[in-house]
Amino acid sequence: YRIANYIYKKSINIELAEAIYYSSRIRTSTDLYYTAEIGDYFIPVHSIGAVMDSRANYGELFKIYNGVHIGPFNINGLAPKDWVHPKFGNGVTLLANSKVYGDTEIGDNVIISIGAVVINEKIPSNCIVMGQSPKLSVIPNVNSNYNFLKKLN
């Protein structure tokens, strides 16, 4: 992803960026298009079957597991330029088979639990999210991997 993204940003060779994207998608079973902007310390942990929205905003220390799906929601009849994409803060982790769609904003240091489905929600920082929209359970997250990483630098 990082090499294809760099090639895309520098307009070096779009065909090469495409080739790297398709090769990576086949080899890793992770759909992460080279136009996506992801902060430093992106950590795909066994991300087989993950699909990441190429227009979402991803913060630093973004971590995903297998089967994660990120994308727009309720796009019928809308032009792609009108689709609304999720926004992620720093230190966000999406555990296995979790989904984040639409006009969702997730704060810093948030864990989206296994199988959670978050649609058009505003999630505060420092929490753990479980369940499915609109009936989400949100509990405090007292640990911060993001702050720990910042101390190491």
Backbone hydrogen bonds, N-H to C=O, Kabsch-Sander energy under -0.5 kcal/mol:
donor,donor_aa,acceptor,acceptor_aa,energy
5,N,1,Y,-2.9
6,Y,2,R,-2.3
7,I,3,I,-2.4
8,Y,4,A,-2.3
9,K,5,N,-2.7
10,K,6,Y,-2.3
11,S,8,Y,-1.2
12,I,7,I,-2.1
17,A,13,N,-2.0
18,E,14,I,-2.7
19,A,15,E,-2.3
20,I,16,L,-2.5
21,Y,17,A,-2.4
22,Y,18,E,-2.7
23,S,19,A,-2.4
24,S,20,I,-2.7
25,R,21,Y,-2.7
26,I,22,Y,-2.2
27,R,23,S,-2.5
28,T,24,S,-2.6
29,S,25,R,-1.6
31,D,50,A,-3.1
32,L,30,T,-1.0
33,Y,52,M,-0.5
36,A,33,Y,-1.7
37,E,56,A,-0.6
38,I,36,A,-0.6
39,G,58,Y,-0.8
39,G,59,G,-0.7
43,I,62,F,-3.0
45,V,43,I,-0.9
45,V,64,I,-3.1
46,H,44,P,-0.8
49,G,29,S,-3.1
50,A,47,S,-2.1
51,V,68,V,-2.7
52,M,31,D,-2.8
56,A,53,D,-0.8
57,N,86,P,-2.0
58,Y,37,E,-1.4
58,Y,56,A,-0.6
59,G,89,G,-0.9
61,L,40,D,-2.9
63,K,61,L,-0.5
63,K,92,V,-2.6
64,I,43,I,-1.6
65,Y,94,L,-1.4
67,G,48,I,-1.7
68,V,65,Y,-1.2
69,H,98,S,-1.9
70,I,51,V,-2.5
71,G,100,V,-2.0
78,L,75,I,-2.3
82,D,79,A,-2.6
83,W,80,P,-1.2
87,K,104,T,-2.5
88,F,57,N,-3.1
89,G,106,I,-1.5
89,G,107,G,-0.7
91,G,60,E,-3.0
92,V,60,E,-0.5
93,T,110,V,-2.6
94,L,63,K,-2.8
95,L,93,T,-0.6
95,L,112,I,-2.7
97,N,66,N,-2.7
98,S,95,L,-1.6
99,K,116,A,-2.8
100,V,69,H,-2.3
101,Y,118,V,-2.9
102,G,71,G,-1.8
104,T,102,G,-2.3
105,E,121,E,-2.4
106,I,87,K,-2.8
107,G,123,I,-1.8
109,N,90,N,-3.1
111,I,127,C,-2.1
112,I,93,T,-3.1
112,I,110,V,-0.5
113,S,111,I,-0.7
113,S,129,V,-3.0
115,G,96,A,-2.0
116,A,113,S,-1.9
117,V,131,G,-2.1
118,V,99,K,-2.6
119,I,117,V,-0.6
120,N,101,Y,-1.9
123,I,105,E,-3.3
123,I,121,E,-0.6
126,N,108,D,-2.9
127,C,109,N,-0.7
128,I,139,I,-2.9
129,V,111,I,-3.0
130,M,137,S,-2.7
132,Q,135,K,-0.8
133,S,117,V,-2.7
135,K,132,Q,-2.0
136,L,134,P,-0.8
137,S,130,M,-3.0
138,V,136,L,-0.5
139,I,128,I,-2.4
141,N,126,N,-2.0
142,V,140,P,-0.6
148,F,144,S,-1.5
149,L,145,N,-2.3
150,K,146,Y,-2.1
151,K,147,N,-1.6
152,L,148,F,-1.1
152,L,149,L,-0.5
153,N,149,L,-0.9
